[in-house]
Amino acid sequence: MEVHIVLSYDLGLKGDYSSLYSWLDEHKAIECGNNLAALAYESDTSDFNEVYEVLKKDLENHIKIDKTDRLYMIMQDSADDKMKGRFLFGNRKRAPWEGYHMQEQDKADIF
């Protein structure tokens, strides 16, 4: 069966992009914006956690992953039909938009 996955990737400046791009091309992924791809992935199950484990091993076997690399998968879990996401490699970091929204109390303090 095929499961549909959205993959976000950030391998930094020296990342193994050629291997990642080869893997994405092999899986006929489509480009969905900067560092974002969608693909149909062959799997024995559509359970999010099981697909996660298989996909992680598959990527580890094809791409050199450094400690600063980040890959995040998103897919619909068959168990509850909810969209779920999880880092395959790396972790969440501070968002570049943090601090842009001014709260009402902040606005009052300006003048």
DAHU-V114842 format. One record per pair of residues at least 24 apart in sequence whose ideal C-beta (glycine too) atoms are under 10 Angstrom apart, sorted by the first residue. I is the first residue (numbers start at 0). J is the second residue. D is the distance in whole Angstrom. If there is no record, write none. Layout:
<<I J D> <I J D>>
//
This chain:
<<0 39 10> <0 40 10> <0 41 8> <0 42 6> <0 43 7> <0 44 8> <0 45 6> <0 77 10> <1 38 9> <1 39 4> <1 40 7> <1 41 6> <1 42 7> <1 45 9> <2 38 9> <2 39 7> <2 40 5> <2 41 8> <2 42 5> <2 43 10> <2 44 8> <2 45 5> <2 46 9> <2 47 9> <2 49 10> <2 50 6> <2 53 10> <2 54 9> <2 74 6> <2 75 8> <2 76 10> <2 77 8> <3 37 7> <3 38 7> <3 39 6> <3 40 8> <3 45 9> <3 73 10> <3 74 6> <3 75 7> <4 28 9> <4 36 9> <4 37 7> <4 38 6> <4 39 8> <4 40 5> <4 42 9> <4 50 7> <4 51 10> <4 54 7> <4 72 6> <4 73 7> <4 74 5> <4 75 9> <5 31 7> <5 35 7> <5 36 7> <5 37 5> <5 38 8> <5 71 9> <5 72 7> <5 73 4> <5 74 7> <5 82 9> <5 84 8> <6 31 9> <6 34 9> <6 35 7> <6 36 5> <6 37 8> <6 38 7> <6 40 9> <6 54 9> <6 58 9> <6 70 6> <6 71 7> <6 72 6> <6 73 8> <6 74 9> <6 87 8> <7 31 9> <7 32 9> <7 33 10> <7 34 6> <7 35 5> <7 36 8> <7 69 8> <7 70 7> <7 71 4> <7 72 8> <7 73 8> <7 84 9> <7 86 9> <7 87 10> <8 33 10> <8 34 5> <8 35 8> <8 36 7> <8 58 10> <8 62 9> <8 68 8> <8 69 7> <8 70 5> <8 71 8> <8 72 10> <8 87 9> <8 88 9> <8 89 10> <9 33 10> <9 34 6> <9 67 9> <9 68 7> <9 69 5> <9 70 8> <9 71 9> <9 88 10> <9 89 7> <9 92 9> <10 34 9> <10 62 8> <10 63 9> <10 64 8> <10 65 8> <10 67 8> <10 68 5> <10 69 8> <10 70 8> <10 88 9> <10 89 10> <11 65 7> <11 67 5> <11 68 7> <11 69 9> <12 67 10> <13 65 8> <13 67 9> <13 68 10> <14 62 9> <14 63 8> <14 64 9> <14 65 7> <14 67 8> <14 68 6> <14 69 10> <15 61 9> <15 62 5> <15 63 4> <15 64 8> <15 65 8> <15 68 8> <16 62 9> <17 62 9> <17 63 10> <18 58 9> <18 61 6> <18 62 5> <18 63 7> <18 64 10> <19 58 8> <19 61 8> <19 62 5> <19 63 9> <19 64 10> <19 68 9> <19 70 8> <20 62 10> <21 61 7> <21 62 9> <22 57 8> <22 58 7> <22 60 9> <22 61 5> <22 62 6> <25 61 8> <26 57 9> <34 69 9> <34 70 10> <34 71 10> <35 71 10> <35 73 10> <37 73 9> <40 72 9> <40 74 8> <42 74 10> <44 77 8> <45 74 8> <45 75 8> <45 76 8> <45 77 4> <45 78 9> <46 76 7> <46 77 6> <46 78 6> <47 72 9> <47 73 10> <47 74 6> <47 75 8> <47 76 4> <47 77 8> <47 78 7> <47 79 9> <47 81 9> <47 82 9> <47 83 5> <47 84 9> <47 85 8> <48 76 8> <48 78 9> <48 83 9> <48 85 9> <49 76 10> <49 77 10> <50 74 6> <50 76 9> <50 77 9> <50 83 10> <51 76 10> <51 83 9> <51 84 10> <51 85 6> <51 86 10> <51 87 7> <52 87 10> <54 87 7> <55 85 9> <55 86 10> <55 87 5> <55 88 8> <56 87 10> <57 87 10> <58 87 6> <58 88 8> <59 87 9> <59 88 8> <62 88 9> <64 88 5> <64 89 9> <65 89 9> <67 92 10>>
//
